[in-house]
C-alpha cells in the first residue's frame, strides 16, 4: 500500500465529457510551482491597493 498527498485536483468539463486530473506527490516533483513568484505578485497587488487609499 502506498500513500501520498493530493496537492491539487483539476476538473474540466467539455462537450466530449468530464475529466478529473489529480496532482499527487511532493511539491515540485512533476510540475514545479512558483510559490515565490506568486507571493511577490500578491505583495505588489497589496501595495497597489494600499497606495490608492
C-alpha distance matrix in Angstrom:
0.0 3.8 6.8 10.3 13.7 15.7 19.1 21.2 21.5 24.6 26.1 28.9 31.4 34.0 36.3 33.8 31.0 28.4 25.4 22.6 21.1 18.5 18.5 15.2 14.9 17.4 21.0 23.0 20.5 21.3 24.4 26.1 27.6 31.1 30.8 34.1 35.9 34.9 36.1 39.3 40.0 39.5 41.8 44.4 44.3 44.7 47.6 49.3 49.1 50.5 53.4 54.4 55.0
3.8 0.0 3.8 6.8 10.5 12.6 15.8 18.1 18.9 21.9 23.9 26.8 29.5 32.2 34.7 32.4 29.7 26.8 23.7 20.6 18.7 15.8 15.3 11.8 11.1 13.6 17.2 19.2 16.7 17.8 20.8 22.4 23.9 27.3 27.1 30.3 32.2 31.3 32.5 35.6 36.4 36.0 38.2 40.8 40.8 41.3 44.1 45.8 45.8 47.2 50.0 51.0 51.7
6.8 3.8 0.0 3.8 7.1 9.6 12.8 15.4 16.5 19.9 22.0 25.2 28.0 31.0 33.8 31.8 28.9 25.8 22.6 19.3 17.4 14.0 13.4 9.8 9.2 11.5 14.9 17.5 15.6 16.9 19.4 20.7 21.6 25.0 24.4 27.7 29.6 28.4 29.5 32.8 33.5 32.8 35.1 37.8 37.7 38.0 40.9 42.6 42.4 43.8 46.7 47.7 48.3
10.3 6.8 3.8 0.0 3.8 6.6 9.3 12.2 13.8 17.2 19.8 22.9 26.1 29.1 32.1 30.3 27.6 24.3 21.0 17.5 15.2 11.6 10.3 6.7 5.7 8.0 11.3 14.0 12.5 13.7 15.9 17.1 17.9 21.2 20.7 24.0 25.8 24.7 25.8 29.1 29.8 29.2 31.5 34.2 34.1 34.5 37.4 39.0 39.0 40.4 43.2 44.3 45.0
13.7 10.5 7.1 3.8 0.0 3.8 6.0 9.1 11.3 14.8 17.6 20.9 24.2 27.4 30.6 29.2 26.4 22.9 19.8 16.1 13.9 10.1 8.6 5.8 5.5 7.2 9.5 12.7 12.2 13.3 14.6 15.4 15.5 18.7 17.8 21.3 23.1 21.6 22.6 26.0 26.6 25.8 28.2 30.9 30.6 31.0 33.9 35.6 35.4 36.8 39.7 40.7 41.3
15.7 12.6 9.6 6.6 3.8 0.0 3.8 5.8 7.5 11.1 13.8 17.2 20.4 23.7 26.9 25.6 22.8 19.3 16.2 12.5 10.4 6.7 5.9 4.5 6.5 8.8 10.1 12.9 12.6 12.7 13.4 14.7 14.5 17.9 17.3 21.0 22.2 20.4 21.9 25.2 25.3 24.5 27.3 29.7 29.1 29.7 32.8 34.1 33.8 35.6 38.4 39.1 39.9
19.1 15.8 12.8 9.3 6.0 3.8 0.0 3.8 7.1 10.2 13.5 16.7 20.2 23.4 26.9 26.0 23.4 19.9 16.8 13.3 10.9 7.5 5.5 5.8 7.0 8.0 7.7 10.6 11.3 11.4 11.2 11.9 11.1 14.3 13.6 17.3 18.4 16.6 18.1 21.4 21.5 20.8 23.5 25.9 25.4 26.1 29.2 30.4 30.3 32.1 34.8 35.6 36.5
21.2 18.1 15.4 12.2 9.1 5.8 3.8 0.0 3.8 6.6 9.9 13.1 16.6 19.8 23.4 22.7 20.2 16.6 13.7 10.4 8.3 5.8 5.0 7.4 9.8 11.2 10.3 12.5 13.2 12.2 11.3 12.6 11.5 14.6 14.3 18.1 18.5 16.2 18.3 21.5 20.8 20.2 23.4 25.3 24.5 25.5 28.7 29.5 29.3 31.5 34.1 34.5 35.5
21.5 18.9 16.5 13.8 11.3 7.5 7.1 3.8 0.0 3.8 6.5 9.9 13.2 16.6 20.0 19.3 16.6 12.9 10.2 6.8 5.7 4.3 6.1 8.8 12.1 14.2 13.8 15.5 15.8 14.1 13.4 15.3 14.5 17.5 17.6 21.3 21.3 19.0 21.3 24.3 23.2 22.6 26.0 27.7 26.5 27.7 31.0 31.4 31.0 33.5 36.1 36.1 37.2
24.6 21.9 19.9 17.2 14.8 11.1 10.2 6.6 3.8 0.0 3.8 6.5 10.1 13.2 16.8 16.3 14.0 10.5 8.1 5.7 5.1 6.3 8.1 11.5 14.8 16.8 15.8 16.9 17.2 14.9 13.5 15.8 14.9 17.7 18.3 21.9 21.2 18.9 21.7 24.3 22.7 22.5 26.1 27.2 25.8 27.5 30.7 30.7 30.5 33.2 35.5 35.3 36.7
26.1 23.9 22.0 19.8 17.6 13.8 13.5 9.9 6.5 3.8 0.0 3.8 6.8 10.3 13.7 13.5 10.8 7.2 5.8 4.6 6.5 8.7 11.4 14.5 18.1 20.3 19.6 20.6 20.8 18.3 17.1 19.5 18.6 21.2 21.8 25.3 24.4 22.0 24.8 27.3 25.4 25.0 28.7 29.6 27.9 29.6 32.9 32.6 32.1 35.0 37.3 36.7 38.1
28.9 26.8 25.2 22.9 20.9 17.2 16.7 13.1 9.9 6.5 3.8 0.0 3.8 6.7 10.4 10.4 8.4 5.6 5.2 6.5 8.4 11.5 14.0 17.3 20.8 23.0 22.0 22.6 22.6 19.7 18.3 20.9 20.2 22.6 23.7 27.0 25.6 23.3 26.4 28.6 26.3 26.3 30.0 30.6 28.7 30.8 33.9 33.3 32.9 36.1 38.1 37.3 38.9
31.4 29.5 28.0 26.1 24.2 20.4 20.2 16.6 13.2 10.1 6.8 3.8 0.0 3.8 7.2 8.0 6.0 4.4 6.5 8.9 11.6 14.7 17.5 20.7 24.3 26.7 25.8 26.4 26.3 23.3 22.0 24.6 23.9 26.1 27.2 30.4 28.9 26.5 29.6 31.6 29.2 29.0 32.8 33.1 31.1 33.1 36.3 35.3 34.8 38.1 40.1 39.0 40.5
34.0 32.2 31.0 29.1 27.4 23.7 23.4 19.8 16.6 13.2 10.3 6.7 3.8 0.0 3.8 5.3 5.3 6.2 8.6 11.8 14.1 17.6 20.3 23.5 27.0 29.4 28.4 28.6 28.5 25.2 23.8 26.6 26.1 28.2 29.6 32.7 30.8 28.7 32.0 33.8 31.1 31.2 35.0 35.0 33.0 35.4 38.3 37.1 36.8 40.2 41.9 40.6 42.4
36.3 34.7 33.8 32.1 30.6 26.9 26.9 23.4 20.0 16.8 13.7 10.4 7.2 3.8 0.0 3.8 5.5 8.2 11.2 14.7 17.2 20.8 23.6 26.7 30.3 32.8 32.0 32.1 31.7 28.4 27.2 30.1 29.7 31.9 33.4 36.4 34.5 32.4 35.7 37.4 34.7 34.9 38.7 38.5 36.4 38.8 41.8 40.4 40.0 43.5 45.1 43.7 45.5
33.8 32.4 31.8 30.3 29.2 25.6 26.0 22.7 19.3 16.3 13.5 10.4 8.0 5.3 3.8 0.0 3.8 7.2 9.5 13.2 15.6 19.3 22.1 25.0 28.5 31.3 30.8 30.8 30.0 26.6 25.9 29.1 29.1 31.6 33.2 36.4 34.7 32.9 36.2 38.0 35.6 35.9 39.7 39.7 37.9 40.3 43.2 42.1 41.9 45.3 47.0 45.8 47.7
31.0 29.7 28.9 27.6 26.4 22.8 23.4 20.2 16.6 14.0 10.8 8.4 6.0 5.3 5.5 3.8 0.0 3.8 6.8 10.3 13.3 16.7 19.9 22.6 26.3 29.2 28.9 29.3 28.6 25.4 24.8 27.9 27.8 30.4 31.7 35.1 33.7 31.6 34.8 36.9 34.6 34.6 38.4 38.7 36.8 39.0 42.1 41.2 40.8 44.0 46.0 44.9 46.5
28.4 26.8 25.8 24.3 22.9 19.3 19.9 16.6 12.9 10.5 7.2 5.6 4.4 6.2 8.2 7.2 3.8 0.0 3.8 6.9 10.1 13.4 16.7 19.3 23.1 25.9 25.6 26.3 25.7 22.8 22.1 25.1 24.8 27.6 28.6 32.1 30.9 28.7 31.7 34.0 31.9 31.7 35.4 36.1 34.2 36.2 39.4 38.7 38.2 41.4 43.5 42.6 44.0
25.4 23.7 22.6 21.0 19.8 16.2 16.8 13.7 10.2 8.1 5.8 5.2 6.5 8.6 11.2 9.5 6.8 3.8 0.0 3.8 6.5 10.0 13.2 15.8 19.5 22.4 22.2 22.8 22.1 19.1 18.7 21.8 21.8 24.8 26.0 29.5 28.5 26.5 29.6 31.9 30.1 30.1 33.8 34.6 33.0 35.0 38.1 37.8 37.5 40.5 42.6 42.0 43.6
22.6 20.6 19.3 17.5 16.1 12.5 13.3 10.4 6.8 5.7 4.6 6.5 8.9 11.8 14.7 13.2 10.3 6.9 3.8 0.0 3.8 6.5 10.1 12.5 16.3 19.2 19.2 20.2 19.6 17.0 16.8 19.7 19.6 22.7 23.5 27.2 26.6 24.5 27.3 30.0 28.4 28.2 31.8 32.9 31.5 33.2 36.4 36.4 36.0 38.8 41.1 40.8 42.1
21.1 18.7 17.4 15.2 13.9 10.4 10.9 8.3 5.7 5.1 6.5 8.4 11.6 14.1 17.2 15.6 13.3 10.1 6.5 3.8 0.0 3.8 6.7 9.5 13.1 15.9 15.9 16.7 15.8 13.2 13.1 16.2 16.4 19.8 20.8 24.4 24.0 22.3 25.1 27.7 26.5 26.5 30.0 31.3 30.2 31.9 35.0 35.2 35.2 37.8 40.1 40.0 41.5
18.5 15.8 14.0 11.6 10.1 6.7 7.5 5.8 4.3 6.3 8.7 11.5 14.7 17.6 20.8 19.3 16.7 13.4 10.0 6.5 3.8 0.0 3.8 6.0 9.8 12.7 13.0 14.4 13.6 11.7 12.1 14.7 14.9 18.4 19.0 22.7 22.9 21.1 23.6 26.5 25.7 25.5 28.7 30.4 29.6 30.9 34.0 34.6 34.5 36.9 39.4 39.6 40.9
18.5 15.3 13.4 10.3 8.6 5.9 5.5 5.0 6.1 8.1 11.4 14.0 17.5 20.3 23.6 22.1 19.9 16.7 13.2 10.1 6.7 3.8 0.0 3.8 6.9 9.3 9.3 10.6 10.0 8.4 8.8 11.2 11.6 15.3 15.9 19.6 20.0 18.7 21.0 23.9 23.5 23.5 26.5 28.3 27.9 29.3 32.1 33.0 33.2 35.4 37.7 38.3 39.6
15.2 11.8 9.8 6.7 5.8 4.5 5.8 7.4 8.8 11.5 14.5 17.3 20.7 23.5 26.7 25.0 22.6 19.3 15.8 12.5 9.5 6.0 3.8 0.0 3.8 7.1 8.7 10.5 9.2 8.8 10.4 12.4 13.2 16.9 17.2 20.8 21.8 20.7 22.6 25.6 25.7 25.6 28.3 30.4 30.2 31.3 34.1 35.3 35.5 37.4 39.9 40.7 41.8
14.9 11.1 9.2 5.7 5.5 6.5 7.0 9.8 12.1 14.8 18.1 20.8 24.3 27.0 30.3 28.5 26.3 23.1 19.5 16.3 13.1 9.8 6.9 3.8 0.0 3.8 6.5 8.5 7.0 8.2 10.3 11.5 12.7 16.2 16.3 19.6 21.2 20.4 22.0 24.9 25.6 25.6 27.9 30.2 30.5 31.3 33.9 35.4 35.8 37.4 39.9 41.0 42.1
17.4 13.6 11.5 8.0 7.2 8.8 8.0 11.2 14.2 16.8 20.3 23.0 26.7 29.4 32.8 31.3 29.2 25.9 22.4 19.2 15.9 12.7 9.3 7.1 3.8 0.0 3.8 6.3 5.9 8.5 10.1 9.9 11.0 14.1 13.9 16.8 18.8 18.5 19.6 22.4 23.6 23.7 25.6 28.1 28.7 29.3 31.7 33.5 34.1 35.4 37.8 39.3 40.3
21.0 17.2 14.9 11.3 9.5 10.1 7.7 10.3 13.8 15.8 19.6 22.0 25.8 28.4 32.0 30.8 28.9 25.6 22.2 19.2 15.9 13.0 9.3 8.7 6.5 3.8 0.0 3.8 5.7 7.9 8.0 6.9 7.4 10.4 10.2 13.2 15.1 14.8 16.1 18.8 19.9 20.2 22.2 24.5 25.2 26.0 28.3 30.0 30.7 32.1 34.4 35.9 37.1
23.0 19.2 17.5 14.0 12.7 12.9 10.6 12.5 15.5 16.9 20.6 22.6 26.4 28.6 32.1 30.8 29.3 26.3 22.8 20.2 16.7 14.4 10.6 10.5 8.5 6.3 3.8 0.0 3.8 5.9 5.7 4.1 6.3 9.1 10.2 12.8 14.2 14.7 16.4 18.5 19.6 20.6 22.5 24.3 25.4 26.6 28.6 30.1 31.3 32.7 34.7 36.2 37.8
20.5 16.7 15.6 12.5 12.2 12.6 11.3 13.2 15.8 17.2 20.8 22.6 26.3 28.5 31.7 30.0 28.6 25.7 22.1 19.6 15.8 13.6 10.0 9.2 7.0 5.9 5.7 3.8 0.0 3.8 6.1 6.6 9.5 12.6 14.0 16.6 17.8 18.3 20.2 22.3 23.2 24.2 26.2 28.0 28.9 30.3 32.3 33.7 34.8 36.4 38.4 39.8 41.4
21.3 17.8 16.9 13.7 13.3 12.7 11.4 12.2 14.1 14.9 18.3 19.7 23.3 25.2 28.4 26.6 25.4 22.8 19.1 17.0 13.2 11.7 8.4 8.8 8.2 8.5 7.9 5.9 3.8 0.0 3.8 6.4 9.5 12.8 14.8 17.6 18.0 18.3 20.8 22.8 23.1 24.3 26.7 28.1 28.8 30.5 32.6 33.6 34.7 36.7 38.5 39.7 41.5
24.4 20.8 19.4 15.9 14.6 13.4 11.2 11.3 13.4 13.5 17.1 18.3 22.0 23.8 27.2 25.9 24.8 22.1 18.7 16.8 13.1 12.1 8.8 10.4 10.3 10.1 8.0 5.7 6.1 3.8 0.0 3.8 6.4 9.6 12.1 14.9 14.8 15.0 17.8 19.6 19.6 21.0 23.5 24.7 25.3 27.2 29.3 30.1 31.3 33.4 35.1 36.2 38.1
26.1 22.4 20.7 17.1 15.4 14.7 11.9 12.6 15.3 15.8 19.5 20.9 24.6 26.6 30.1 29.1 27.9 25.1 21.8 19.7 16.2 14.7 11.2 12.4 11.5 9.9 6.9 4.1 6.6 6.4 3.8 0.0 3.8 6.5 8.9 11.4 11.7 12.4 14.9 16.5 17.1 18.5 20.7 22.0 23.0 24.7 26.6 27.7 29.1 30.9 32.5 33.9 35.8
27.6 23.9 21.6 17.9 15.5 14.5 11.1 11.5 14.5 14.9 18.6 20.2 23.9 26.1 29.7 29.1 27.8 24.8 21.8 19.6 16.4 14.9 11.6 13.2 12.7 11.0 7.4 6.3 9.5 9.5 6.4 3.8 0.0 3.7 5.7 8.7 8.9 8.9 11.5 13.4 13.8 14.9 17.3 18.7 19.5 21.1 23.1 24.3 25.5 27.3 29.1 30.4 32.2
31.1 27.3 25.0 21.2 18.7 17.9 14.3 14.6 17.5 17.7 21.2 22.6 26.1 28.2 31.9 31.6 30.4 27.6 24.8 22.7 19.8 18.4 15.3 16.9 16.2 14.1 10.4 9.1 12.6 12.8 9.6 6.5 3.7 0.0 3.8 5.6 5.3 6.3 8.7 10.0 10.7 12.4 14.3 15.6 16.8 18.5 20.1 21.4 22.9 24.6 26.1 27.7 29.6
30.8 27.1 24.4 20.7 17.8 17.3 13.6 14.3 17.6 18.3 21.8 23.7 27.2 29.6 33.4 33.2 31.7 28.6 26.0 23.5 20.8 19.0 15.9 17.2 16.3 13.9 10.2 10.2 14.0 14.8 12.1 8.9 5.7 3.8 0.0 3.8 5.4 5.1 6.2 8.6 9.9 10.5 12.2 14.3 15.5 16.5 18.3 20.1 21.2 22.5 24.5 26.2 27.7
34.1 30.3 27.7 24.0 21.3 21.0 17.3 18.1 21.3 21.9 25.3 27.0 30.4 32.7 36.4 36.4 35.1 32.1 29.5 27.2 24.4 22.7 19.6 20.8 19.6 16.8 13.2 12.8 16.6 17.6 14.9 11.4 8.7 5.6 3.8 0.0 3.8 5.4 5.1 6.1 8.6 9.8 10.4 12.4 14.3 15.3 16.4 18.4 20.1 21.0 22.6 24.7 26.3
35.9 32.2 29.6 25.8 23.1 22.2 18.4 18.5 21.3 21.2 24.4 25.6 28.9 30.8 34.5 34.7 33.7 30.9 28.5 26.6 24.0 22.9 20.0 21.8 21.2 18.8 15.1 14.2 17.8 18.0 14.8 11.7 8.9 5.3 5.4 3.8 0.0 3.8 5.5 5.1 6.2 8.6 9.8 10.6 12.5 14.3 15.4 16.7 18.6 20.1 21.3 23.1 25.2
34.9 31.3 28.4 24.7 21.6 20.4 16.6 16.2 19.0 18.9 22.0 23.3 26.5 28.7 32.4 32.9 31.6 28.7 26.5 24.5 22.3 21.1 18.7 20.7 20.4 18.5 14.8 14.7 18.3 18.3 15.0 12.4 8.9 6.3 5.1 5.4 3.8 0.0 3.8 5.4 5.1 6.2 8.6 9.9 10.7 12.4 14.3 15.5 16.7 18.5 20.2 21.6 23.4
36.1 32.5 29.5 25.8 22.6 21.9 18.1 18.3 21.3 21.7 24.8 26.4 29.6 32.0 35.7 36.2 34.8 31.7 29.6 27.3 25.1 23.6 21.0 22.6 22.0 19.6 16.1 16.4 20.2 20.8 17.8 14.9 11.5 8.7 6.2 5.1 5.5 3.8 0.0 3.8 5.5 5.1 6.1 8.6 9.9 10.5 12.2 14.2 15.4 16.4 18.4 20.3 21.7
39.3 35.6 32.8 29.1 26.0 25.2 21.4 21.5 24.3 24.3 27.3 28.6 31.6 33.8 37.4 38.0 36.9 34.0 31.9 30.0 27.7 26.5 23.9 25.6 24.9 22.4 18.8 18.5 22.3 22.8 19.6 16.5 13.4 10.0 8.6 6.1 5.1 5.4 3.8 0.0 3.8 5.4 5.0 6.3 8.8 9.9 10.6 12.4 14.4 15.4 16.6 18.8 20.6
40.0 36.4 33.5 29.8 26.6 25.3 21.5 20.8 23.2 22.7 25.4 26.3 29.2 31.1 34.7 35.6 34.6 31.9 30.1 28.4 26.5 25.7 23.5 25.7 25.6 23.6 19.9 19.6 23.2 23.1 19.6 17.1 13.8 10.7 9.9 8.6 6.2 5.1 5.5 3.8 0.0 3.8 5.4 5.1 6.4 8.8 9.9 10.7 12.6 14.4 15.6 17.1 19.3
39.5 36.0 32.8 29.2 25.8 24.5 20.8 20.2 22.6 22.5 25.0 26.3 29.0 31.2 34.9 35.9 34.6 31.7 30.1 28.2 26.5 25.5 23.5 25.6 25.6 23.7 20.2 20.6 24.2 24.3 21.0 18.5 14.9 12.4 10.5 9.8 8.6 6.2 5.1 5.4 3.8 0.0 3.8 5.4 5.1 6.2 8.6 9.9 10.7 12.4 14.4 15.7 17.3
41.8 38.2 35.1 31.5 28.2 27.3 23.5 23.4 26.0 26.1 28.7 30.0 32.8 35.0 38.7 39.7 38.4 35.4 33.8 31.8 30.0 28.7 26.5 28.3 27.9 25.6 22.2 22.5 26.2 26.7 23.5 20.7 17.3 14.3 12.2 10.4 9.8 8.6 6.1 5.0 5.4 3.8 0.0 3.8 5.5 5.1 6.2 8.6 10.0 10.6 12.4 14.5 15.9
44.4 40.8 37.8 34.2 30.9 29.7 25.9 25.3 27.7 27.2 29.6 30.6 33.1 35.0 38.5 39.7 38.7 36.1 34.6 32.9 31.3 30.4 28.3 30.4 30.2 28.1 24.5 24.3 28.0 28.1 24.7 22.0 18.7 15.6 14.3 12.4 10.6 9.9 8.6 6.3 5.1 5.4 3.8 0.0 3.8 5.5 5.1 6.2 8.7 9.9 10.7 12.6 14.8
44.3 40.8 37.7 34.1 30.6 29.1 25.4 24.5 26.5 25.8 27.9 28.7 31.1 33.0 36.4 37.9 36.8 34.2 33.0 31.5 30.2 29.6 27.9 30.2 30.5 28.7 25.2 25.4 28.9 28.8 25.3 23.0 19.5 16.8 15.5 14.3 12.5 10.7 9.9 8.8 6.4 5.1 5.5 3.8 0.0 3.8 5.4 5.1 6.3 8.7 10.0 10.9 13.1
44.7 41.3 38.0 34.5 31.0 29.7 26.1 25.5 27.7 27.5 29.6 30.8 33.1 35.4 38.8 40.3 39.0 36.2 35.0 33.2 31.9 30.9 29.3 31.3 31.3 29.3 26.0 26.6 30.3 30.5 27.2 24.7 21.1 18.5 16.5 15.3 14.3 12.4 10.5 9.9 8.8 6.2 5.1 5.5 3.8 0.0 3.8 5.4 5.1 6.2 8.7 10.1 11.2
47.6 44.1 40.9 37.4 33.9 32.8 29.2 28.7 31.0 30.7 32.9 33.9 36.3 38.3 41.8 43.2 42.1 39.4 38.1 36.4 35.0 34.0 32.1 34.1 33.9 31.7 28.3 28.6 32.3 32.6 29.3 26.6 23.1 20.1 18.3 16.4 15.4 14.3 12.2 10.6 9.9 8.6 6.2 5.1 5.4 3.8 0.0 3.8 5.4 5.1 6.2 8.8 10.3
49.3 45.8 42.6 39.0 35.6 34.1 30.4 29.5 31.4 30.7 32.6 33.3 35.3 37.1 40.4 42.1 41.2 38.7 37.8 36.4 35.2 34.6 33.0 35.3 35.4 33.5 30.0 30.1 33.7 33.6 30.1 27.7 24.3 21.4 20.1 18.4 16.7 15.5 14.2 12.4 10.7 9.9 8.6 6.2 5.1 5.4 3.8 0.0 3.8 5.5 5.3 6.5 9.2
49.1 45.8 42.4 39.0 35.4 33.8 30.3 29.3 31.0 30.5 32.1 32.9 34.8 36.8 40.0 41.9 40.8 38.2 37.5 36.0 35.2 34.5 33.2 35.5 35.8 34.1 30.7 31.3 34.8 34.7 31.3 29.1 25.5 22.9 21.2 20.1 18.6 16.7 15.4 14.4 12.6 10.7 10.0 8.7 6.3 5.1 5.4 3.8 0.0 3.8 5.5 5.3 6.8
50.5 47.2 43.8 40.4 36.8 35.6 32.1 31.5 33.5 33.2 35.0 36.1 38.1 40.2 43.5 45.3 44.0 41.4 40.5 38.8 37.8 36.9 35.4 37.4 37.4 35.4 32.1 32.7 36.4 36.7 33.4 30.9 27.3 24.6 22.5 21.0 20.1 18.5 16.4 15.4 14.4 12.4 10.6 9.9 8.7 6.2 5.1 5.5 3.8 0.0 3.8 5.4 5.5
53.4 50.0 46.7 43.2 39.7 38.4 34.8 34.1 36.1 35.5 37.3 38.1 40.1 41.9 45.1 47.0 46.0 43.5 42.6 41.1 40.1 39.4 37.7 39.9 39.9 37.8 34.4 34.7 38.4 38.5 35.1 32.5 29.1 26.1 24.5 22.6 21.3 20.2 18.4 16.6 15.6 14.4 12.4 10.7 10.0 8.7 6.2 5.3 5.5 3.8 0.0 3.8 5.5
54.4 51.0 47.7 44.3 40.7 39.1 35.6 34.5 36.1 35.3 36.7 37.3 39.0 40.6 43.7 45.8 44.9 42.6 42.0 40.8 40.0 39.6 38.3 40.7 41.0 39.3 35.9 36.2 39.8 39.7 36.2 33.9 30.4 27.7 26.2 24.7 23.1 21.6 20.3 18.8 17.1 15.7 14.5 12.6 10.9 10.1 8.8 6.5 5.3 5.4 3.8 0.0 3.8
55.0 51.7 48.3 45.0 41.3 39.9 36.5 35.5 37.2 36.7 38.1 38.9 40.5 42.4 45.5 47.7 46.5 44.0 43.6 42.1 41.5 40.9 39.6 41.8 42.1 40.3 37.1 37.8 41.4 41.5 38.1 35.8 32.2 29.6 27.7 26.3 25.2 23.4 21.7 20.6 19.3 17.3 15.9 14.8 13.1 11.2 10.3 9.2 6.8 5.5 5.5 3.8 0.0
